[in-house]
Amino acid sequence: MTGPTSGSPIADVGTTTAAVKSISPHTMPAAAGAPPPKPGAAQSRREWLLTDAPASRSQAAWGRRYQVWLAFRRNKLAMAGLMVILVMLGLVLLAPLLATHDPGIQELGNRLAAPSAAHWLGTDELGRDVWSRLLYGGRITLGMVVAVVLLVAPIGLLVGCVAGYAGGIWDRLLMRVTDVFLAFPRLILALAFVAAMRPGVESAVIAIALTAWPPYARLARAETLTIRRTDYVAAARMTGASPARIVLRHVMPMCLPSLVVRVTLDMSSIILTAAGLGFLGLGAQPPLPEWGTMIATARRFILEQWWVAVMPGIAIFAASLAFNLLGDGLRDVLDPKQR
């Protein structure tokens, strides 16, 4: 008896069944937004991220982020800066666990003691443990930096994007206000604002924020002047999108990479300004263990009991240098002009 012919239904069913069985689950295309494959799959996670033909926008976005990370990781100095920042953040967040003494407890009988097993970095003029005060002081100093950045970055970005996109009278008005703030040195203007208020951490944050936003506005405006002439902005305008929607959805996201780099590089100057206000008595007030305030109260002992003033100075130097190194690394991978 002869087998089924090629055109018979039985042959068609057999051919279809064989074709279905030959399809491997790993050869099927990934669904939109699918997460990276688990280790051990036919396609490794690295291959999924670095593929030249992403199956979804989510995969393409994760691939771009991974490539940025690979480029950043090749910069050893930037990685060192990132590690220093992470270590400092870990220390200040775990200050209650890592501090060996209460930062406010005074031991006048043990004042200006040299570094020892009992006091790792010595004691200050009131017998307070310098190591413990350094940890808790980092919370205040770095907290001020974070608060300033959260205030000034959105303000500067919004002002610059509105001025660059709107043009005309709005551009001239907003940029003239920006020029007024840029005409004064940051520390001098911050001193004036704090003097108009009352000394303290909150006043210092507000004063630094009022003096730090103009460079971000200038940068965002320069980026917006280029972006507003692009084809996709013209297409969004032709579809009926409002100017506010175009600025918020299409212009501001394109300005973010340059703004992130500038903010990271500016953190060191914010740290120095905050420490300078504390040193001059207009920032955090004693007995708060802010780094600038610690240097101010210990400056008369710097030649004999050097550890009291040098330790917070080293902390300020390390934090400023780490943010500069991190900012340089981010500029290399995020700034198109550096590629």
Secondary structure, DSSP 8 states (H G I E B T S, - for coil): -----TTSHHHHHHHHHHHHHT--GGGS---TT-----TTSSS-HHHHHH-SS-SSHHHHHHHHHHHHHHHHHT-HHHHHHHHHHHHHHHHHHTHHHH-SS-TT---GGGTT--S-SSSTT-B-TTS-BHHHHHHHHHHHHHHHHHHHHHHHHHHHHHHHHHHHHH-HHHHHHHHHHHHHHHTS-HHHHHHHHHHHS-SSHHHHHHHHHHHHHHHHHHHHHHHHHHHTTSHHHHHHHHTT--HHHHIIIIIHHHHHHHHHHHHHHHHHHHHHHHHHHHHTTSSS-TTS--HHHHHHHHGGGTTTSTHHHHHHHHHHHHHHHHHHHHHHHHHHHH-GGG-
